[in-house]
Amino acid sequence: MDTKKEKNIVLKIGARTLECGLEDSSKPLGKFNVHHFAELQTFGVDSTAYDHSLIPDSASEKVTKEFRLQSMAKNDQEHFRHLFFPDTLIYEDLSLFLQSLKIHLRKVLNKIFYKCGISTINSKLILVQNSTFPKVYNKLLTEILINDLLMRAVVILPTPLMVSIASGSSFALIIDIGWSFTTVVPVFDYRVLDNLLTFTNRAGSRLHYELLSELREEGFDIESISFRELENTISLLDSLVCTSNDELIACGRFLVRKKIFTDAIEKLYLSFDSSVQYEDNEIPIIKLATDLIDKRLPIDLRKILSSRTIVTGGISNLKDFRQTLLARIDEAVAQQLHGIETLGDWAGASIYSTLMKHQKKSPDLWEIRKV
C-alpha cells in the first residue's frame, strides 16, 4: 500500500470510458464504461438544439421518426450515458447542468478510485484528455480532484502526445476517433502541433445514432435496444466484411443483419467521394488526413510524419479497421503512408510520468496545484 501512495495516479478521462491506475504500469487497474454509472439527472436538454443533422427536410412522417430518435439522444444526455458533450448551449440551465455533472463526477470518481484501491489524499494525478476537451469541464474536474478528493496536484497531458510516446516515437500523425469528434493532429519533437489540428463529427456518437436510425427503418423497436446493448454489439463485431446479406448478429434481444453495421462503418469512416461538397464539420476522415499531409503540413515534415501514422480510439480496435483506413488514406496521398502500433494513451501517460518524475518539470505541462 505504501508503494501505491508514492506513485502518481494516471487517469484517462473520456466521454465513454475512464481508465485509472498507477504510473510505471503497462495497463490500468481498471477500465470503466461511463454508461454503467448512468442515472436520471434534474437538468433539461433542448431537443431542438441537440443535433440538427437528425432532422431532415423531408416528409412529415420521417421528421416525426427523427424527432423520436433525437428524443433518445436527449434521454442519453439526461442520464449521463456519455459525458462532456462539447456544445453546452444544448442545456436549458447551464448552471444546473454543471452542478449535476459535478455531483455525478464526484460519485463516479470516488467509486473508481475505491474499486482500484487507490488513495487520492495528497496524491499527484496525471490526467489524460483529448486536445478538444472543453475548458469548462477541465475546471470542473480539477476542482473535484483537488478540493473534494484532496489531491495535491493535477497534471494535464494531451492524448495525441501520450499515444505517440506509447509508440516509442517523438513524432507521429495521430488519427483519434473519439465519441464527439475524430481529430487528426501531428506530434513532432514531443509537441502537439495544435495549430494544424483538424476534426470532423464522424465519430462514435454519430455511428451510434445512425445505427439506431437504420435499425428503426428495418422495423426494430429501437426503444427496446439499450445504449449499452448497441455499443456492445459494435465492439464485438468480428470483421468489417459481411459475407452474406443474411448474416445475423445479436443486438440486445434482437437478431439483426450484420450488413447494417458494416455498411454504416464503411460509410461513416472509410469512404470518401471527391465529387461531393461536404460541410466543414462532416468532412470524411480520409480527406482530413490527405489534406493535412499534402497541403497543410510543412514540406519537411510530410514524409517523416506520414511514415508514422497512428489510428486510435474505440472503433479502431475492430478487426482490420486500422489497416483498412490506412490503406484508403495511402491510396489518396502523395506521400507513402505507414502505420505504426501504440500501447495507447494511458500507457503513454504511465511511461511519461515514470520518466519525468525525477526530472525538472517541463514548462509545457499544464499543472494545477492545491493552494
Stockholm file with secondary structure:
# STOCKHOLM 1.0

chainA/1-371         MDTKKEKNIVLKIGARTLECGLEDSSKPLGKFNVHHFAELQTFGVDSTAYDHSLIPDSASEKVTKEFRLQSMAKNDQEHFRHLFFPDTLIYEDLSLFLQSLKIHLRKVLNKIFYKCGISTINSKLILVQNSTFPKVYNKLLTEILINDLLMRAVVILPTPLMVSIASGSSFALIIDIGWSFTTVVPVFDYRVLDNLLTFTNRAGSRLHYELLSELREEGFDIESISFRELENTISLLDSLVCTSNDELIACGRFLVRKKIFTDAIEKLYLSFDSSVQYEDNEIPIIKLATDLIDKRLPIDLRKILSSRTIVTGGISNLKDFRQTLLARIDEAVAQQLHGIETLGDWAGASIYSTLMKHQKKSPDLWEIRKV
#=GR chainA/1-371 SS CHHHHHSCEEEEECSSEEEEEESSCSSCSEEEEGGGGCCCCSCCBCHHHHCGGGSCSSCHHHHHHHHHHHHHHHHHHHTTSSCCCSCGGGBSSHHHHHHHHHHHHHHHHHHHHHHHTCCCTTCEEEEEECTTCCHHHHHHHHHIIIIISCCSEEEEEEHHHHHHHTTTCSCEEEEEECSSCEEEEEEETTEECGGGCEEESCSHHHHHHHHHHHHHHTTCCGGGSCHHHHHHHHHTCCCSCCSCTTCEEEETTEEEEHHHHHHHHIIIIICCCTTSCCCGGGCCHHHHHHHIIIIISCHHHHHHHHTSEEEEEGGGGSTTHHHHHHHHHHHHCSSCCCBCCCCCHHHHHHHHHHHHTTSCCCTTCEEEECC
#=GC SS_cons         CHHHHHSCEEEEECSSEEEEEESSCSSCSEEEEGGGGCCCCSCCBCHHHHCGGGSCSSCHHHHHHHHHHHHHHHHHHHTTSSCCCSCGGGBSSHHHHHHHHHHHHHHHHHHHHHHHTCCCTTCEEEEEECTTCCHHHHHHHHHIIIIISCCSEEEEEEHHHHHHHTTTCSCEEEEEECSSCEEEEEEETTEECGGGCEEESCSHHHHHHHHHHHHHHTTCCGGGSCHHHHHHHHHTCCCSCCSCTTCEEEETTEEEEHHHHHHHHIIIIICCCTTSCCCGGGCCHHHHHHHIIIIISCHHHHHHHHTSEEEEEGGGGSTTHHHHHHHHHHHHCSSCCCBCCCCCHHHHHHHHHHHHTTSCCCTTCEEEECC
//
